[in-house]
Amino acid sequence: MSAQTRPGWLEKPKPVTQAAKAVALAVVVLLVCVPFLVIVSTSLASTEEVVDNGGWVLWPTRPSLQAYRDILDGGIVTHALGVSVGVTVVGTALSLLCTVTLAYALARPGVLGGRPVLLLVLFTFLFPPGMIPSFLLVKEMGLLDSYASLVLPVLVNVFNLVVLRGFFQGIPDELYEAARLDGAGDWRVLVSVVLPLSKAALAVVGLFYAVAYWNSWFYASLYLESDHWPLQQVLRTYVVAGSGLTDATTGEGTVTAPQTVQMAVLVIATVPILLIYPFLQKYFTKGVLTGAIKS
């Protein structure tokens, strides 16, 4: 293809275009990193420094971990952190188990009732239940003020199910047939053939579930008493709603600045997902696109 007929998107970017892209990227990075730096710095700043700077600190001159000691000293945040970790781990494991088995069943041709079940699942995606029907269902099942209420109503996500189903459908039929000829049953095929080939999709779906459970606060506000709240509901109550955190945590007054405590809670609620994401990021494109295109 000659230079005169080459499409515009195949031409080498001009220096001005490259410079504009670099500036735009730098602005986006600053918009993301500076607020997070302010949050971390404020959580590490001393009381006097927070007060002198009007509640926000960009770079602490005398870093202190007092805010983290206060909120992690066996108080409500420590308990809420344990609740969030437990719900996230157990919920993600159960959701992956149910989603994988259902997606595998719906991906195989000739399954009895597969088509009606798939349509029923997709119907729940198009017409999700409202808040009041969900609350009444949880109440009738006896799950109020139980951690199971944070897991069972959202055990299977339809989008994640569709992604996994599409991924399973993309596995060559020859592999299924070879496993059948070797005498493998459905469970053996799933464990020995399908799952090892689906690590990318499983990593993506597992991360989606983990983030959803970790960030969930709405169901906790509906179904749980305050002494059973997960970390995100505590974060919302004491940071967004502006309620006092220090007294509820330690049982007595402290000299820690409220902004410092609030930012420390925010850091504790954010960092775990930030630490997990880089290890799974490489699977995102392959896992999501493969399942979505096939489905």
C-alpha positions in Angstrom: 0.0 0.0 0.0 1.5 3.3 -1.1 1.9 6.3 1.2 -0.8 8.2 -0.8 -3.5 5.5 -0.2 -2.5 4.6 3.4 -5.5 5.1 5.8 -5.1 7.8 8.4 -5.1 5.3 11.3 -2.0 3.5 9.9 0.1 6.7 9.6 2.8 7.4 12.1 1.5 9.8 14.8 2.8 13.3 14.5 4.9 14.7 17.4 2.1 17.1 18.3 -0.3 14.2 18.6 2.2 12.2 20.7 2.8 15.2 23.0 -1.0 15.7 23.4 -1.4 12.0 24.3 1.4 12.2 26.9 -0.1 15.3 28.5 -3.6 13.8 28.6 -2.1 10.6 30.2 -0.2 12.6 32.7 -3.3 14.6 33.7 -5.3 11.4 34.2 -2.6 9.8 36.3 -2.4 12.9 38.5 -6.2 13.0 38.9 -6.1 9.4 40.1 -2.9 9.5 42.2 -3.1 12.8 43.9 -6.4 12.2 45.8 -5.1 8.7 46.9 -1.8 10.3 48.0 -3.8 12.9 50.0 -5.8 10.1 51.7 -2.7 8.1 52.6 -0.8 11.2 53.8 -3.7 12.4 55.9 -4.0 9.1 57.6 -0.3 9.2 58.5 -0.2 12.8 59.6 -0.1 13.9 63.2 -3.0 15.7 64.9 -1.3 19.1 64.9 -0.4 18.8 61.2 -3.9 17.9 60.2 -5.4 20.8 62.1 -2.8 23.3 60.7 -3.6 22.2 57.2 -7.3 22.5 57.5 -7.9 18.7 57.6 -5.9 17.6 54.6 -2.2 16.8 54.2 -0.4 16.3 50.9 2.9 15.1 52.5 3.3 14.5 56.2 6.4 15.9 57.9 6.0 13.8 61.0 4.3 10.6 60.0 2.4 8.7 62.7 0.5 5.4 62.8 -1.6 6.5 65.7 -4.8 6.5 63.6 -4.2 2.9 62.5 -3.5 1.8 66.1 -6.7 3.4 67.3 -9.0 1.8 64.8 -7.3 -1.6 64.8 -7.0 -1.9 68.6 -9.8 -4.5 68.9 -12.6 -2.1 68.1 -15.4 -2.0 65.7 -13.1 -1.6 62.6 -11.1 -4.7 63.6 -14.3 -6.8 63.9 -15.7 -5.3 60.6 -12.5 -6.1 58.8 -12.7 -9.7 59.9 -16.4 -9.8 58.8 -15.5 -8.4 55.3 -12.6 -10.9 54.9 -14.7 -13.8 55.9 -17.7 -12.9 53.7 -15.4 -12.2 50.8 -13.5 -15.4 51.0 -16.5 -17.7 51.7 -18.8 -15.8 49.3 -16.3 -15.8 46.4 -15.6 -19.6 46.9 -19.3 -20.5 46.9 -20.2 -18.2 44.1 -17.4 -19.6 41.9 -18.5 -23.2 42.7 -22.2 -22.5 41.8 -21.4 -20.4 38.8 -18.9 -22.9 37.4 -21.2 -25.9 37.8 -24.2 -24.1 36.4 -22.3 -22.6 33.5 -20.8 -26.0 32.6 -24.3 -27.6 32.6 -25.7 -24.8 30.4 -22.8 -24.9 28.0 -23.2 -28.6 27.1 -25.7 -29.5 24.3 -28.5 -31.8 25.0 -28.8 -31.1 28.8 -32.3 -31.8 30.0 -34.1 -28.5 30.7 -31.0 -26.5 29.8 -32.8 -24.0 27.5 -35.6 -23.1 30.0 -33.1 -22.8 32.8 -30.9 -20.4 30.7 -33.9 -18.3 29.8 -35.0 -18.2 33.5 -31.5 -17.0 34.5 -31.5 -14.4 31.8 -34.9 -13.2 32.9 -33.6 -12.4 36.3 -30.9 -10.3 34.6 -33.5 -8.3 32.7 -35.9 -8.0 35.6 -34.0 -7.9 38.9 -36.0 -8.1 42.2 -36.7 -4.9 44.0 -35.5 -4.0 47.5 -38.8 -4.8 49.3 -39.3 -8.3 47.6 -35.6 -9.1 48.4 -36.0 -8.1 52.0 -39.2 -10.1 52.4 -37.5 -13.1 50.9 -34.5 -12.9 53.2 -36.9 -12.4 56.2 -39.0 -15.4 55.3 -35.9 -17.6 54.9 -34.8 -16.6 58.4 -31.6 -14.9 57.3 -32.0 -11.5 58.9 -29.0 -10.5 61.0 -27.1 -13.4 59.5 -24.0 -13.3 57.4 -25.6 -15.7 55.0 -27.9 -12.8 53.9 -24.9 -11.1 52.3 -24.0 -14.2 50.2 -27.1 -16.3 49.4 -29.2 -13.7 47.6 -26.3 -12.7 45.3 -24.7 -16.2 45.0 -24.8 -16.3 41.2 -24.2 -13.2 39.0 -25.8 -13.5 35.6 -23.0 -11.6 33.8 -20.3 -13.8 35.3 -22.4 -16.9 34.4 -22.7 -15.8 30.7 -19.0 -15.2 30.5 -18.1 -18.6 31.9 -20.7 -20.3 29.8 -19.3 -18.7 26.6 -15.8 -19.7 27.6 -16.7 -23.3 28.2 -18.5 -23.3 24.8 -15.2 -22.2 23.2 -13.4 -25.3 24.3 -13.0 -27.7 21.4 -15.5 -30.5 21.3 -12.7 -33.0 20.6 -11.4 -32.5 24.1 -14.8 -33.4 25.6 -15.1 -36.4 23.3 -11.6 -37.6 24.1 -12.3 -37.4 27.8 -15.5 -39.3 27.3 -13.7 -42.1 25.4 -11.3 -42.4 28.4 -14.3 -43.1 30.6 -14.4 -39.7 32.3 -17.8 -38.6 33.8 -19.1 -35.0 33.9 -17.3 -34.1 37.1 -14.0 -35.6 35.9 -14.3 -33.7 32.6 -15.0 -30.5 34.5 -12.2 -30.8 36.9 -9.5 -32.3 34.7 -10.3 -30.7 31.3 -12.4 -27.7 31.6 -11.1 -25.9 34.7 -7.4 -26.1 33.7 -8.2 -24.5 30.4 -10.3 -21.8 32.0 -7.8 -20.2 34.4 -8.1 -16.8 32.7 -11.9 -16.7 32.9 -11.9 -18.1 36.4 -9.5 -15.4 37.6 -11.6 -12.6 36.1 -14.9 -13.9 37.4 -13.3 -14.6 40.8 -12.0 -11.1 41.0 -15.4 -9.7 40.0 -17.1 -11.7 42.8 -14.4 -10.7 45.4 -14.7 -7.0 44.6 -18.5 -7.2 44.8 -18.5 -8.9 48.2 -15.7 -6.7 49.5 -17.4 -3.4 48.4 -20.9 -4.5 49.4 -22.6 -2.3 52.0 -26.2 -1.9 51.0 -27.4 -5.4 51.9 -25.6 -5.1 55.2 -27.5 -1.9 56.0 -30.8 -3.8 55.3 -30.2 -7.2 56.9 -27.6 -6.8 59.7 -27.5 -5.1 63.0 -24.7 -2.6 63.6 -22.5 -5.0 65.6 -22.4 -7.4 62.6 -21.5 -4.8 60.0 -18.7 -5.4 57.4 -16.0 -2.9 56.8 -17.7 -1.0 53.9 -20.8 -0.3 56.0 -18.6 1.0 58.8 -16.7 3.1 56.3 -19.9 4.6 54.9 -21.4 5.3 58.3 -18.3 7.0 59.9 -16.8 8.6 56.8 -19.7 9.5 54.4 -22.4 10.0 57.1 -19.9 11.8 59.3 -20.6 9.8 62.5 -18.0 9.6 65.3 -15.7 6.7 64.8 -13.2 7.1 67.6 -15.6 6.7 70.5 -17.3 3.7 68.9 -13.9 2.1 68.3 -12.1 2.6 71.6 -14.9 3.3 74.0 -13.3 6.5 75.1 -12.1 9.8 73.7 -8.7 10.1 71.9 -6.6 12.9 70.6 -6.6 11.5 67.0 -8.0 13.9 64.5 -11.3 12.7 63.0 -10.0 13.3 59.4 -7.0 11.1 60.2 -9.1 8.3 61.5 -11.5 8.5 58.5 -8.7 8.4 56.0 -7.1 5.4 57.8 -10.4 3.5 57.6 -10.6 4.4 53.9 -7.1 3.1 53.2 -7.7 -0.2 55.0 -10.9 -0.6 53.0 -9.1 0.1 49.7 -5.7 -1.4 49.9 -6.6 -5.2 49.8 -8.3 -5.0 46.4 -5.4 -2.8 45.1 -2.9 -5.5 46.1 -4.9 -8.3 44.4 -5.7 -6.6 41.2 -2.2 -6.4 39.6 -1.8 -10.2 39.8 -5.0 -10.8 37.9 -5.0 -7.8 35.5 -3.3 -9.8 32.7 -6.2 -12.2 32.6 -8.9 -9.5 32.1 -8.8 -9.1 28.3 -8.5 -12.8 27.5 -11.0 -13.9 30.1 -13.8 -11.4 29.5 -13.5 -11.1 25.7 -13.4 -14.8 25.0 -16.5 -15.5 27.1 -18.4 -12.5 25.8 -17.7 -13.0 22.1 -18.6 -16.7 22.2 -21.8 -16.2 24.1 
